[in-house]
């Protein structure tokens, strides 16, 4: 089925019971799930290496699909894909809203690291690390990172962060900043200290000594090249380019409830 629709994009292919029975594995599948006939229409993605497809099934004993229904499915598929693509763009813009750093660029990839959609600035950010790199292909290093399960990747010139969106992933990329010199613990302490927490309060929450917190603060000032708490807090606010997981989940849930217009 996949081979047939791949070779005939934008054309609805009809599979009857006899056609589905030609493959032993399909025969088992169709028998277990009561699939007697199927319509299937494919559309290639911008990468021209992957395609999406829509399949409609009818059970044994149901009336046969008509020629008009086949054409309706065929004419509808490009509009569905267009709406799907527009929805992804809208989704990226919604998730990007209120992020203070304008250099952030977003893209959505599937489980096999195929690029489905990207903002215009995405390729420009990648070119800082890989000159001459252009979408729709992701660099091998990014594909390896996506397969590793890690949420963040820090490279020489850029930083990438991943958010799960069901079977898809939202990838945010930006140029490196001084904040990227901080360890995960140092960044956490910086945010706590910047929000008004004292050394003792931070130490109690993180189960470390106040002197250890003081040591971390000194290291943070050195790495960020700042002299006081005010400068540090301003830098943290200006360079907060990635969404917190809790905020992302909340906004994504809200997004799913909003009708696309």
C-alpha positions as CSV (number, residue, x, y, z in Angstrom):
1,X,0.0,0.0,0.0
2,X,2.7,2.5,1.0
3,X,4.7,1.7,-2.2
4,X,1.7,2.2,-4.4
5,X,0.7,5.6,-2.9
6,X,4.3,6.8,-2.8
7,X,4.6,6.3,-6.5
8,X,1.2,8.0,-7.2
9,X,1.2,11.2,-5.0
10,X,-2.0,13.3,-5.0
11,X,-4.0,10.4,-6.5
12,X,-6.5,8.4,-4.4
13,X,-5.7,4.7,-4.8
14,X,-8.5,2.2,-4.2
15,X,-7.7,-1.2,-2.6
16,X,-10.4,-3.8,-2.7
17,X,-10.5,-7.1,-0.7
18,X,-8.6,-8.9,-3.4
19,X,-5.9,-6.2,-3.6
20,X,-5.4,-6.1,0.1
21,X,-5.2,-10.0,0.2
22,X,-2.2,-10.0,-2.1
23,X,0.1,-9.4,0.9
24,X,-0.1,-12.1,3.6
25,X,0.7,-9.6,6.3
26,X,-2.1,-7.3,5.1
27,X,-4.5,-10.2,5.0
28,X,-3.9,-10.9,8.7
29,X,-4.3,-7.2,9.5
30,X,-7.4,-6.7,7.5
31,X,-9.1,-9.8,8.9
32,X,-8.4,-8.8,12.5
33,X,-9.6,-5.2,12.0
34,X,-12.5,-5.9,9.7
35,X,-11.0,-4.0,6.7
36,X,-12.5,-5.0,3.4
37,X,-11.6,-2.0,1.2
38,X,-9.6,1.2,1.5
39,X,-8.9,4.6,-0.1
40,X,-5.4,6.0,0.3
41,X,-4.0,9.3,-0.8
42,X,-0.4,10.6,-0.4
43,X,1.3,14.0,-0.4
44,X,5.0,14.6,-0.4
45,X,6.4,16.8,2.3
46,X,8.7,19.8,1.4
47,X,11.8,17.6,1.9
48,X,10.5,15.4,-1.0
49,X,11.8,12.4,0.9
50,X,8.9,11.8,3.2
51,X,5.2,11.8,2.6
52,X,1.9,11.9,4.6
53,X,-1.1,9.9,3.6
54,X,-4.8,9.6,4.5
55,X,-6.4,6.2,4.5
56,X,-10.2,5.5,4.7
57,X,-11.5,2.1,5.4
58,X,-14.8,0.2,5.2
59,X,-15.6,-3.1,6.8
60,X,-16.8,-6.4,5.3
61,X,-20.4,-6.1,4.2
62,X,-20.3,-2.4,3.7
63,X,-21.2,-0.8,0.3
64,X,-18.3,-0.2,-2.1
65,X,-16.7,3.2,-2.4
66,X,-17.9,5.1,-5.5
67,X,-15.9,6.9,-8.1
68,X,-17.2,10.2,-6.9
69,X,-16.1,9.4,-3.3
70,X,-12.6,8.6,-4.7
71,X,-12.4,12.0,-6.4
72,X,-13.7,13.8,-3.3
73,X,-11.0,12.2,-1.2
74,X,-8.4,13.1,-3.9
75,X,-9.4,16.7,-4.2
76,X,-9.7,17.1,-0.4
77,X,-6.2,15.8,0.4
78,X,-4.2,18.9,-0.8
79,X,-6.5,21.1,1.3
80,X,-6.1,18.9,4.4
81,X,-2.3,19.1,4.0
82,X,-2.4,22.8,3.5
83,X,-4.5,23.3,6.6
84,X,-2.1,20.9,8.5
85,X,0.9,22.9,7.4
86,X,-0.8,26.2,8.3
87,X,-1.8,24.8,11.6
88,X,1.9,23.9,12.4
89,X,3.0,27.5,11.5
90,X,0.3,28.9,13.7
91,X,1.3,26.5,16.4
92,X,4.9,27.7,16.3
93,X,4.0,31.3,16.3
94,X,1.7,30.8,19.3
95,X,4.4,29.0,21.2
96,X,6.9,31.6,20.4
97,X,4.7,34.5,21.6
98,X,6.1,36.6,24.4
99,X,9.6,35.1,24.1
100,X,11.8,38.2,24.6
101,X,14.8,37.1,22.4
102,X,14.0,37.7,18.8
103,X,16.8,35.5,17.5
104,X,14.9,32.3,18.4
105,X,13.7,30.3,15.4
106,X,11.4,27.3,15.5
107,X,10.8,24.2,13.5
108,X,8.8,21.0,13.8
109,X,10.2,17.6,13.1
110,X,8.7,14.1,13.1
111,X,9.9,11.0,15.0
112,X,12.4,10.2,12.2
113,X,14.0,13.7,12.4
114,X,12.4,14.8,9.1
115,X,11.8,18.5,9.0
116,X,8.1,19.2,8.5
117,X,8.0,23.0,8.8
118,X,10.3,25.8,9.8
119,X,10.3,29.5,10.3
120,X,12.3,31.5,7.7
121,X,15.0,32.3,10.3
122,X,15.6,28.7,11.1
123,X,18.1,28.1,8.3
124,X,19.9,31.3,9.1
125,X,20.5,30.3,12.7
126,X,21.7,26.8,11.5
127,X,24.1,28.5,9.1
128,X,26.0,30.0,12.0
129,X,27.1,26.5,13.0
130,X,27.1,25.0,9.5
131,X,27.8,27.6,6.9
132,X,26.0,26.8,3.6
133,X,23.5,24.7,5.4
134,X,19.9,25.1,4.2
135,X,16.6,23.4,5.0
136,X,14.8,21.1,4.4
137,X,17.6,18.7,5.6
138,X,18.7,18.8,9.2
139,X,22.5,18.5,9.8
140,X,23.6,15.0,10.9
141,X,24.6,16.3,14.4
142,X,21.1,17.6,15.0
143,X,19.6,14.3,13.8
144,X,21.9,12.4,16.2
145,X,20.9,14.7,19.1
146,X,17.2,14.2,18.3
147,X,17.8,10.4,18.6
148,X,19.6,10.7,21.9
149,X,16.6,11.8,23.9
150,X,18.4,14.9,25.3
151,X,16.3,18.1,25.6
152,X,19.1,20.6,25.0
153,X,22.2,20.7,22.7
154,X,24.9,23.3,23.1
155,X,27.3,23.7,20.1
156,X,30.0,26.2,19.3
157,X,27.8,28.9,17.9
158,X,24.2,27.8,18.5
159,X,22.0,26.2,21.1
160,X,19.0,23.9,20.4
161,X,16.1,22.9,22.7
162,X,13.4,20.4,22.1
163,X,9.8,20.2,23.3
164,X,7.6,17.2,22.8
165,X,4.4,17.7,20.8
166,X,2.9,14.2,20.8
167,X,4.6,12.3,18.0
168,X,6.3,15.5,16.8
169,X,9.0,17.7,18.3
170,X,9.2,21.5,18.4
171,X,12.9,22.5,17.9
172,X,14.0,26.0,19.1
173,X,17.4,27.2,18.0
174,X,19.3,30.5,18.7
175,X,22.8,31.8,18.9
176,X,24.9,31.1,22.0
177,X,25.0,33.7,24.8
178,X,27.0,34.1,28.0
179,X,24.1,32.4,29.9
180,X,25.1,29.2,28.1
181,X,28.3,29.1,30.1
182,X,26.3,28.4,33.2
183,X,25.7,24.9,34.4
184,X,22.1,23.7,35.0
185,X,22.6,24.2,38.7
186,X,24.1,27.7,38.3
187,X,21.3,28.7,36.1
188,X,18.8,27.5,38.6
189,X,20.5,29.4,41.4
190,X,20.8,32.5,39.3
191,X,17.0,32.5,38.7
192,X,16.3,31.9,42.4
193,X,18.6,34.6,43.5
194,X,17.3,37.0,40.9
195,X,13.7,36.4,42.0
196,X,14.6,37.6,45.5
197,X,15.5,34.4,47.4
198,X,18.3,34.7,50.0
199,X,21.4,32.5,50.2
200,X,19.8,30.6,53.1
201,X,16.5,30.1,51.3
202,X,18.2,28.8,48.2
203,X,20.5,26.5,50.3
204,X,17.6,25.1,52.2
205,X,15.6,24.3,49.1
206,X,18.5,22.8,47.3
207,X,19.9,21.0,50.3
208,X,23.3,22.6,50.1
209,X,25.3,25.0,52.4
210,X,24.8,28.8,52.2
211,X,28.5,29.1,51.5
212,X,28.1,26.8,48.5
213,X,25.4,29.1,47.2
214,X,27.7,32.1,47.7
215,X,30.4,30.3,45.7
216,X,28.0,29.6,42.9
217,X,26.9,33.2,42.8
218,X,30.5,34.4,42.5
219,X,31.1,31.9,39.6
220,X,27.9,33.1,37.9
221,X,29.0,36.8,38.1
222,X,32.3,35.8,36.6
223,X,30.9,33.8,33.7
224,X,28.2,36.4,32.9
225,X,30.7,39.3,33.3
226,X,28.4,41.2,35.7
227,X,29.1,42.9,39.0
228,X,25.8,42.7,40.9
229,X,22.4,41.1,41.2
230,X,20.7,43.8,39.2
231,X,22.9,43.3,36.1
232,X,22.5,39.5,36.4
233,X,18.7,39.7,36.7
234,X,18.5,42.0,33.6
235,X,20.6,39.6,31.6
236,X,18.5,36.6,32.7
237,X,15.3,38.4,31.7
238,X,16.7,39.6,28.3
239,X,18.1,36.3,27.4
240,X,15.2,34.0,28.5
241,X,14.8,32.5,25.0
242,X,13.3,29.1,25.8
243,X,9.9,28.4,27.3
244,X,9.7,26.6,30.6
245,X,8.2,23.1,30.3
246,X,5.2,24.0,32.5
247,X,4.4,27.1,30.5
248,X,4.8,25.2,27.2
249,X,2.4,22.5,28.3
250,X,-0.2,25.0,29.5
251,X,0.0,27.1,26.3
252,X,0.0,24.0,24.1
253,X,-3.2,22.8,25.8
254,X,-4.8,26.2,25.3
255,X,-3.7,26.1,21.7
256,X,-5.4,22.8,21.1
257,X,-8.7,24.2,22.4
258,X,-8.6,27.2,20.1
259,X,-10.2,26.9,16.6
260,X,-7.7,27.5,13.8
261,X,-8.6,30.6,11.8
